[in-house]
């Protein structure tokens, strides 16, 4: 009896943590999705007060909460942030889906690891230039090296993931454990910017509670408008974003569901002769 009770408690705890992790993954994806319209309309040559003041990561709160400000970014809205959301959200949602059906880790692993590498490579220049100062070393050395390490970590974990998939049949049990670790490491890294953002948001509200007003950030980042991502016009980032959304977020899931839809059509065809002979059960 005690063993049965212990197993039930163990299963309940696992279920609780799985659901909790899925919630936080979906929450971050949804949170970033609310920023998309503001990033699309942002123009660093624009005339609005916000556009003149520079671009911030929590751009949604700047529009939702009067007086809210956050530190300025050096990377552009479309070529970096929109593409970053596209890659990162895809990785997080795929992780959430594999927690619902673990067999998808292997089935879609090559896609997941490829998307993780795209995310890491695309984020690397932004991470390495954090706190850029034209007159000396980085003003944010800890964050610079932390986020650069995280990008490399995600890329390396994905490369190990390819190897695990290639050798999966040699030891499926060990491979499943390895895939769980590799998926987890990549997801933790992909969530890193979310951790940093929400920590920053909390500090800004704590500042307001202490001083009665939000802290201001009047100075633009020295690299704003001159970063690696500004080599190409913003229209390229927006095009990549919309193409990614159309193909990866819409066409691809529909394509994956097509076999299930065809099964339903086949079953309907199988019942047609019976309906013709005996009539529909609903008739």
N, C-alpha and C positions, 0 to 999 in steps of 0.2 A: 504493500500500500504506500509506504514511504517513497519507494522508487518511482511509482506512478506519479505521486504528488510532485516529486522533484523534477521529473521530466516535464510535467505540465508547467511548472514555474519556469524552467529553463526555456521552454518554447515560447512562453508569454513574454519573457524578458527579451529574447531574440526578436520576436515580432514587434515589440515596442520600439526597440532601437532601430530596426529596419524602417518602420513607418516614420520615426522621427528624422532619420537621415534623408529619406525621400522627401519629407516636408521641407527641410532646409534647402535641399537641392532645387526643388520646384520654386521655393520662395525666392531664391537668388535669381533664378532665371526670370521670374515674373517681375522682380524689382528692376532688373536691367532692361526689361522690355518696356517699362514705363519711360525710360530715358530716350528711346529710339526717336520719337517725333521731335524732341528738342534737339537732338544731335543732327537730325536731317535738316532742320531749318536754321541751324547755327551757321553764321557767316562771320569770320574774323575780320572782314572788312565792312561789316554791317554798321548800322546807325543806332541800334538800340543800346541802352545803358549796359545791359548784360553782355552784349557782344563786344562792346568797347572795353569792358572790364576783364575780358579773358575767359577761357573755358575751364570749368571745374568738373570733377568726376561726378558729384552728386547734383547734376544739373537739374534734375526733377525737383529737388527740395528748394532750389533757388527760385523756382516758379511757384511752388506750392506754399512756401512759408515766407512771409514778409520779413525781409532783412537778413535772411540766411545767406551766409557766404562760406566758401571753403577754399582751400589753397588751389592755386592755378596750375593747370597741366601744361606740358609743352607739346604733347602729341595732339594732332588734329581730330576733329569730330568724326569724320567719315573714314579717312584712310587708316586710322587706328581704332578709334572707339567702336564704330559700327562693325568693323570686321572682327574686332576682338569679341564683341558680344555674339556675333554669328558663330565663331569657332568655339568660344567658351560655353555658350548655352547648349550647343550640340553635344559637347563632351559631358556636361552635367546631366542632361536629360537621358543620354544613353546609359550613363551610370545608374540613374534611377530605374530605368527599365530593366537593367540586368539584376537589380535587387528584387524585381517582381518575378522575373524568369531567369534563373542563373544560367541556363543553357545558352542564352544569347551572348554570354561572354565570349564563348568560342565562336559561335556562328557569325557574329558581327565584330569580332576582335580586330581584324585587319583594318576595318573602317575606323573603329574607335582609336586605335593607335596612330593611324594616319592623321586623323583630326587632331589628336593630342600633339603630334609633331608640328602640324601647321600652327596650332595655338602657341606652342613654345617658341618656334622660330619667328613668328610674327611679333611676339611680345618682347623678344630679346633686345632689340635696339632701344625700345622705350625703357626697359629695365636698366640697361647699362648707362643711359644718359640721365637717370634720375638725379636731381639736385645739381644739374650742370651749372658751372660757374665759369665765365670767361676769364676770370682773374686768378683762378686757383683750383684746388681739388673740389670734389663734389661736396655740396652742403648737406647732403643726405647719404653719407657713405654706408650706413647700416642698411637702409632700404635698397640702395643701389645693389649691394652685393647679395642681399637676401633675395630680391626678386630675380636677379640674374641667375643665382644658384637654383631658384625654383624653376625657371625656364629650362635650364640644362637638365635638372632632375626629371622633369616631365618628358623631355626628349629621350633621355637614357632609359627611363622606365618603359617607354613605348618601344624602343629598340629591343629591350629584353622581352617585351610582350610578343614581338614578332617571332623571336626564338622559341618562346614557350609554345606558340601555336604550331610552329613547324615541327616540334618534337612531341606534340600532344599525345599521339598514339603510343609512344614508348612507355609512358606512365601517366594515364589519365588522372589519377588521384592527385599525384604531385603537381601535375599541370594545372588542375583546377585551383589548388592552393596558390600556386604562383600567379595565376591570372587574377585571383582575388586581391593579392598584394599589389600587383602592377596597376590594376584598375583603381585601387584605393589610393596609391601614391599619386597617380595622375590627377584624380579627383581632388585630393587634398591640395595639390599644387594649383589646380584651376580655381579652387575656392579662395586662394590666398588674397587676391585683390578684394574679394568680398569682406574677408576678415579685416583687412586694412581700412576699407571704406567705412564699415560700421563702427570700428574703433574711433575713427576720425569724427564721424557724426556724433557719437556719444560725447567726445571731448568738447565739441562745439556747443552742444546743449548744456554741458556742465559749465562752460565759460559764461553762457548767457544767464544761467541760474545765479552765478556768483556776481556778475557785473551788470545784469539787467539788459544787456544788448549782446548781439552776436559779434564775434571778433571779425574785423575787416581784413581783407587781403587785397590791398590796392595795387600791388605790383604784379606785372605780368611775368611769367617764366621767361628767362633769357632766351630759351630756345623756341618759344612759341612762334609759329609761323616759319621756323627755319630748321625743323627737325628732319630726321631721316625720312619720315612719312610725308613730308611736304615737298619731296622731289617731284612727285606726280600731282596733278590737280585732284581735288576732292571728288570729282565726278567718278574717278576710277574706284575709290573705296565704296561709294554709294552703289555703283554698278555691281561690284563683287558682292556686296551685302544682299541686294535684291535678287541676284542670280542664285546665291547660296540659299536664301529663304525659299525661293521658288522650287529649286531642285532638291535640296537636302531636307527642308522642313515640310514640303508638300508633295512633290512628285515622288520622291523616294519612298516615303511611308505608304503612299497609295499603291506603288508598285509592289511593295512587300506584302500588302494585304490582298493583292489580286488573286493569288492561288486560293485563299480562303473564299473569296467571292466566287471564283469559278467552281469551287466545290458546291456552293449553294445552287448555282445554275445547273450543274450536272444532276444534282438530286431532284431539281424541279423537272428536268427533262425525263428522268427515270420514272416519275410518277404520272407523266402525261398519258401513256398507254393504259394505265390502271384507271385514271379518271375517265378516259374515253369509254372504257368497258363498264365500269361500275358506278361512274359518276363521282363528283367531288364530295368529300365528307362534309363539306360546308354547304353543299347544295340541298 
